[in-house]
Amino acid sequence: MFESLDVLRMAQAYATHAASRQQAISQNVANADTPGYRSRDAIPFADYWNASLDGSLADRGRLRLDENPATVAPDGNTVSVEYEMMRAVEARQQHEMALGIYSMSRDLMRASLGR
């Protein structure tokens, strides 16, 4: 039963992906008034997971430019603070889900050990 704990590996990757999204969101908010700044987001989790499995995930490959920005200011800035706040909530929920998976897995292991 404990030879392969893929669920824990995936939960760790999900939490790391949420942290990457939060990093991108914080950079976007910090540059909300920078002329010409293009908003960024983390790559989709499926791509992140596949890249982490085959070892091709580099630190610079975790973020990408937003292909469909919510707004484009006259100075070329594509950051919408309201949209970034919505994405921050999504990232928080993603992180909480990863922690919930960890917690449930821990409880399941404890129950199977009889503790």
N, C-alpha and C positions, 0 to 999 in steps of 0.2 A: 504493500500500500504506500509506503513512504519512499520507494525508489525514485519515483518521478513526481515531483511537486510542481508541475507546470502551472497550476493555478496561482501559486505564489510568485512564480517568475512573471506571469502575465500581470498580476496585480502590481508588482514592482514596476514593470514597464509602463503600466497605466498611470501610476503615481508620478513617474519620471516625465511622462508625456504631459501630464497636467502641469508640472513645474515648468516645462518648456513653454507651454501656452501662457502661463502666468508671467514668465520672463518677457515674452513677446509683447504681451498686453502692457506691462509696465514700461517697456521701451517706447511703445506707441504713445502712451499717455504723457511720458516725459518729453516727447518730441511733437506734441500736438500743435505747437506754434512754430515749428521749424519749417521754413519755406522749402518746398520740394520733397519733404519727407514722405516716403511711401509706407503705409502700414504693413505690418508683418503678422504672420500667424504661424503656429506650429504645423508641420505636415500632418495629414490625417493619421489617426492612430493605426489603422491597418497598414499603411506604408511604414510607419515607425516600427511596428511589431515585426514585419517581414524583414526590414533592414537590420533590426537588432538580432534576429535569428541567424542571418547569414553573415553577420559581422561587418556589414558595409555602412553602418551608421557612424558618421563623423559628427563632431560637435556643430560644425557649420551647416550640416545637412538637416538639422532639426527644424530650422525656420525657413519660411518662404515668403515672398511678397504676396500680399493679398491680391488675388486675381480680380475680384469683384468688390472694390471698396464701396462702403456705404455712401460716402460723399467725396467730392473733389473740390477743394477750395481754389479760389482764383490764383493763389500762389503755388499751386501744385500739391499741397499737402492733402493726403487722403485719410487722415485720422479723424474719426468721429468719436468724441469722448463718450457719448451715450452708448454707442455700439460697443465700445471697449468695455464699458461697465457690464453690459449684457454678457460679453464673452468671459469676463472675470467671474461672473456667477456660474457659467457653464464649467469653467476650469475648477472652481471650488467644488462643484457637485461631482466632477470627475474624480477629484482627489478624495472626497468623502466616500465615493463608491469603492475606490481602491482600498481605503482603510477598512471599509465594511467587509470586503472580501478577505483581507488579512484576518480580521477579527473572527469571522465565521470559520475560516480554515483552522485558526488556532483552537477555537472551541471544539471543532470536529476532531482534531488531533487529541485534545485532552480527553474527550469522551471515549475515543477509541483506546486510549491508554488506561482508562478507568479512574481518572482523577477528577 
